[in-house]
Amino acid sequence: MENPILEVRHLSKTFGTNAVLKDIDFTVNKGDVTSIIGASGSGKSTLLRCINLLETLTTGEILYHGQDVTKGKVNASEYRAKVGMVFQSFNLFNNMTVLKNCMIGQEKVSHIKKEEARDRALYYLNKVGMAPYINARPAQISGGQKQRVAIARALAMEPEILLFDEPTSALDPEMVGEVLDVMKSLASDKMTMLVVTHEMAFARDVSTHVVYMADGVIEEEGLPEKIFTNPESLSTRSFLKRILNE
């Protein structure tokens, strides 16, 4: 039985005269791993930022368990604790240790006591393989390690869904695998995820659902095997042919 966590309905976003998103409709059910693919500039990251309330949509609705979160009656920080986001540029606090980065949101937003916040932070840092680095600051660890800390920080809020905005695009090639391995592990744990990605193998092999965007619209969506082996849209076929032959 479908159990929708997020429903995006007729979402559009315009910057001046530039329509970046046009009439976007899709649903994220509990346990889904939805990959959003498409060329740069197709609106993928703007869509995630709208869902996380970092951008104000122009028209439409974003329903979280049936409640429209765009009407101003929802506490944005509390909502983001449940609909967490992992950014391509990590967004860690450089003046804090790895451990403190994973505690601060719990303490300030969820009002969790320090001891419990520390225990939870340690649990998730261990889960992503970063427990040995709890006293390091972001400047002392690699890009891949920073991204794993960012994932642990989001997980420490115990969200219902995690949004990933191109989580490997700022990484050196040799560090991409360590972040994808963490994401694959989360998928196998049935974590609900919405992932904007250029990693086609992840989209094909790990996702339960793939959304292909072009020019601000959802051109096609469906099961990974259908999108990757038998896409209906000429635009989808052309994009996949180009990207898979690079």
N, C-alpha and C positions, 0 to 999 in steps of 0.2 A: 504494500500500500504506500502511495506517495505521501511524503511528509514534508511539505514545503517550509523551509526556513526563510528564504528570501524570494520575493516575487518582484520583478522589475516590470512595470507596466507603462507603455507608451512614453518612455523616457526620451527627452531631447535636451540637448545642451548647445547653446549658441554663445559664441564669443563675438560680440559686435555683429557683423553680418555673416560671420563664418559659422555655419551649422556643423558642429563637430560630431554630434550624435543625433540620429533621426529615428524617432519612433521605435526605440529598443524594447523588446519584450522577451523575457526568459525567466525561468524558475530554477532555483537551487534547492534540491531536496536533501534531507538528512543523509549523510554518508556519500553524497556525490563528490567526485573529483572532476570539476569542469575546467577544461583548458580553453582559453580564449586565444585564438591565433589570428594572424593577419599581418599585412605589411605595416611598417612604421607610418604613423600618421592616420591610421584607420579609426582611431578613437578608443582603443582598448584601455589605455591607462586612464584616460578621462572618465571612462565608464566606472572603473574601480574607485576613482577618487569621488565620483558622485555617490556610489554605494556607501563609501566610508564617511560621507558628509564633509569631505574636504573641498568639494565644489558644490555650488548650489545649482541644481538642475533647473532648466528653463521651464519645461512642462513634464508632466507624468507623475508617477508614484513609485516609491520603494517601500514595499511591505515587508516588515520583519514580524513573523508569526501573525500576519494579517493586519498589523498596525502600520499605517503610513508614517514613516520616520522623518518625512520631509516637511511636516507641517509646523515644526517648531515646538511641539509639545514633548519631545523626547530629549532627555539629557544626552548630549552628543558624546561626552566622555564615557558614560555608562554603556551607551550603545556600542561604542568602539571597543570597549572591553569584551563585549560578546561577539562583535564582528571585527576581529583583529586584522591588522594589516602589516605585511612585511614589504619594505621598500627596496628598490634596487640599490639605493645609496646608503643602506643600513640604518641611518638616522639614530645612531647611538649617541649617548652623552659622553663626550670625550673627557670630561673632568671626573667621571665616575668609573669605578672598577666594573669588571664584567658582572660580578655578583650584584653590585648596587644597581646597575642598569636593569637587571631582572627583578629587582625588589621595588623600585621607586613607584612604578605604576600600580602595583598591588597595594602599596601603602597609601598613596595619594588619591587614587580613584576608587579602589575597592575597600579602602579603610581596613585592610588586613593588618593584624598585629605583626610587629617586626620579626618575631621568632617564626611565625607561620610563613611569612613572606620569604624569609631566608630558606626555610625547609623546602618550600615549593620551588623557589628559584634554583636551588641545588638539584632538586629532582629533575627539572627540565634541562638544566645545563648538562647533567649527566646523560640525559636521554639523547642530546645532540652531540655528545662527545667533547664538551667544553668544560667539564668539572675541574680539570687540572689548571685552568687558566682564570679561576675566579678572582684572583687579586691583580690580574693584569688590567691595564687600561687599553681602550681601543687602538691607540697608536702603537701598541706593542704586539699586536696580533695581525695575522694576514686577513685579506679580504674575505676569503672563504670562512675563516674563523669568526670574523665580524658578523657575517650573514647568519652563521649558526647561532651566535649569541642573540641576534635580532629575532630569530625564530623562537628561541627559548624564552625570550622576553615576552613575545606575543602569547606563547603557550602558557606562560606562568599566570596570565590573566584568566586561564581556563575558558577560552572563547568557544562559541558554538560553531563558528565558521572562521576560517582564515583566508584572507585575500592576499595573494602574492602578486606584486607588480614587477614582472621581469626580474626575479630574484637572482638570476645568474648573469645578467647582462653587464654588470660592472666588474665581473671577476676575470682574472687570468684563466686561460683554458684549463690549466691543471687543477684549478680550484673548483671548477664547475661541478665535477663529479661528487665531491664531498657534500655539497649543498643538495644536489639532486637525490643523493642517497638518503638524506634526512627526510626529504619530502616523500620519497617512496615508502619509507618506514611509516610516516604519518598516514599515508594512503592505506597501507596494510592494516593500520590501527583503526581504520574507518573514520578518520578525521575528515570533516566536510571542508573542501577547499575550492576556491575559485582562483585560477592561476592564469595570469597573462604571461605568455612565454613564447620564446623563439626556439625552444628545445623540442623539436618535432618528435624525437624518440619518446620523450616523456609524455607528450600529448597523445601519441599513438598507443603507447604500451601501458601507461599508468592511469590515464583518465577513464572515467565512466561516460563522459559526455564531452563533445568538442563543439565549440562555437567559432565559426569563421566570420570575421568582420572585414568589411571593405568600405571605404568612403563613408564611415559613420553609421552604417547599417549592418544588421546581421544578415549576411548573404546566405548562410547555410548553417545548420546545426544538426547534430545527431550522434549516433554511436561512433566511436573512433574508427572501427573497421569500415563503416560506411563512408565516412568523410575521407579516409585515407586511401581506400581502394576503389570506391565507386561514387565519387562526388557528383551531384546533379548539376551544380552551377559551373559554367565555363570559367568564371572568375576563380572559383575554388581550385579547379583543375590547373589553371594557369599558375596560380600562386604556389601550389604544392609542387608542380613540376619544376618551377624555378628554384624554390628553396631546397628541395631534396636533391637537386642536381648540382648545387653549389660545391 
